[in-house]
Amino acid sequence: MKTKFVLPLLLGLLLTAFTGPAARSAEPEKKASAGTVGQTVVVFDSVGGFAPATVSLIVYSDGLSILACSRGSSEKITRTRVPVAQVQTLQKALQAAGALTLPSSIKPVPDIPTKIVTFFKPRTGAGQTPSNTFGYVDAAGPYGKVQSAIDNFLKSGFPTC
């Protein structure tokens, strides 16, 4: 089992999620739209289950998206740039599902992966970015809408992992 590899990978991805945009801000880059380049949109982790699997996704407002998957002995990291419109569709779907206000709904259920989402509200100016972190096991109600938005993004932006 490669749990020694997965935890540092997840920590590295989270570190990248919060420091990557600042580090890239010094690089010359085409702006997708004023004030939105490189802002973190969502960080998603799905961990556990009967057949241990980990899926970690980080999406930035400029389209940069990183997906890390670990299923059994197979591990894969994919970095891609999706169209900004696709990121905006994800943002709108998560906002409509209430991702800025959903509480955690984690009830220990053996052999079912736990999902943890951190959603950042799109920002147009200076100042702090409103965000919310929540977890869930059962993708029912608004959690199902969140899971559906993330699944749709994964299907359109990444090959199977």
N, C-alpha and C positions, 0 to 999 in steps of 0.2 A: 504494500500500500504506500502511496506517495504523499501522505499527509504532511511530511516534513517539507515538501515542495509547495503544497497548496497554500498553507498559511502565509509563508513569506511572499508568495505571488499575490495573494489578496491584499496583504498590507502594502506591497509595492504599487498595486493598482490604485488603492485608495490614496496613497501618497501622491501618485501621479495626478489623480483627480483634483487634488487641492493645490498642488504646486506647479503642475504642468502649464496651466494657463499663464501664471506669473512668469515662469521661465521663458515661455514662448513669446511674451509680449514684447521683448526686445528684438525679436526677429522680424524682418520686413515680411509682411504677408498681406495678400489681398483681403480686404474686408468684405465679408458677405453682406453685411448691413451695418451701419454705423452703431458702435457701442456694443456689439454682440459677439465679436470674434473671441473665441477661446473661453467663454464662460461655461462652467459645468452645468449641464442640464439635468442629468440623472446618473445616479450610481445604483446599480441593481446587483444583488447577490442572491443566488439560490444555492443552498448548501444542504447536503444530507440526502436521506432517502434510503430505501432498501438496497439499491445498487448505488453505492456512494458516488455522487456526482456533484460537481461544483460548476456554476456558471456565474461569471462576473462580467458586467457590462458597464462601461463608462461612455457617456455621450456628451460631446461639447457642442456649443451653439454654432460653431463654424463647420460642423459636419464630421470632425474627427471623432471616430468611434473605435473603442478597443473592446474586444471580446476575448475572455479567457475561459476555456472549458477543460474540465478534467472529468473523464468518465472511465472508471476502472483504472487501467494502466495507460490510457490514452490521454495526453495533455496537448493542448493547442492554444496558441495566442494569435489572434488576428487583429490587425490594425488597418482601418480603411477610412476613407472620407466619403460620406454620403451627401447627397444634395441637401442644402440648408432647408429647403421646403419639406423634406422628409423629417428633419429634426423638429421643425415647427409643427408639423402634424402630430408628432409624438408629444410635444409640449402641450398642445391644445387638448389632446385626448387625456393626458394625465391631469390637467387642470379641470377638465369636465368631470373626471372621475373623483375629484376632490382630494387629489394627492397632497395638497398643501395643508389639509386639515384632518386627514385620516389618522386615527389613533392606532397603536399597535394592537394586533389581534392574534397574538401567538399563544396557542394552546398546545402543550406538548402532545404530539401525535407520533408514535413510532413509525419509522419507515416512510415518512412524508417530508419532502424537503421544506425547509424554512426559507421564506423569501424576505429580504430586507431591501427597502427602497429609500433612497434619499433623493428628493425632488427639489430642484431650485427654480423658483419663479423667474421667468424671463425678466431681465433688467434692462432699462433703457438709459439710466443715468448713474451718477456716482452714489456711493453709499452701500449699506449692507444689502445682501440679497436674501429675501425671505426664503426659507426652506423648511422642509419637514422630513423627518426620518420615521419610518414605521415598518413593522414586520407583520407577516401573516403566513398562515399555513393553508387555510381553506380559501380558495379564490372564488368566494361567493360575494354577491352584492357589489359594492364599489371596488372591492379588492379584485373581483373578476374583471372589472373594466380596466383596472391598472394592469393586470396580468395580460389581458388581451392587447392593450396598447403596446406593451413591451414585446409580446410575442410577434405582433405584426411588424414592429420595427426590426426585430431579429430576422424574420422571414425575408424581408425586403432588402436588408443591408448585408447579410452574412450568409455564407453557405452553412450547411448543417455543421454543428461542432461535435 
